[in-house]
Structures are given as C-alpha cells and as structure tokens.
Amino acid sequence: MATSSKPVTRIACFRFESAVTPEQKGDRARAFLGLYRQHQDLIVAMPVGGKPLNTPLNLTNVKRDSVWDLGFIVSFKSEEARQQFDKEDGHVS
C-alpha cells in the first residue's frame, strides 16, 4: 500500500455543557494537548488555537458558530499518521 506524504489538517472543536466549570474545561484541554504531545512523531507541529475559536473560513469551509468553546487546528504528517493517532487509547468521548 502506498503511503501519502501530504499533510492532513484536523480541526477539533469542543462545546461544554453549562455545568462544566472553567477548571474542568482546562483539564479537558490539557488532556487533549497531552495526547498530541505523546505522539509528536505523527504531527507536523503541536495544535494551535484554543479560545476564542477563530478559524479562517477559506481553510475550513465551515461557518463559524458561537456555540464552540474551544477550537484547535493540527496538521498530521500524512493520512496514515492521522489514522495511527486515531487508534491510540487516549481518545475518549
């Protein structure tokens, strides 16, 4: 199987229920960034973003929505790297 060497961009957005405290939101953001920190061999650079969410429409082609609390953009080295990352145990819903 041929591998793709083209970077793949992921946009991750978070929306929290109103009962979630700022401390809990911070904990979730730190856990999210920690997962990428553990797998830096799969990404071009650490995720950028946070709050406020302000991604360029020409990059996302998605309408901005005020319901998102946090947003990050990260580039994986390839589609294969993204797929490998998605299999990691640190993902929770």
Sequence and secondary structure as in RCSB ss.txt:
>XXXX:A:sequence
MATSSKPVTRIACFRFESAVTPEQKGDRARAFLGLYRQHQDLIVAMPVGGKPLNTPLNLTNVKRDSVWDLGFIVS
FKSEEARQQFDKEDGHVS
>XXXX:A:secstr
     S EEEEEEE   TT  HHHHHHHHHHHHHHHHHTGGGBSS  EEESS    HHHH S   TT SEEEEEE
ESSHHHHHHHHTSTT   
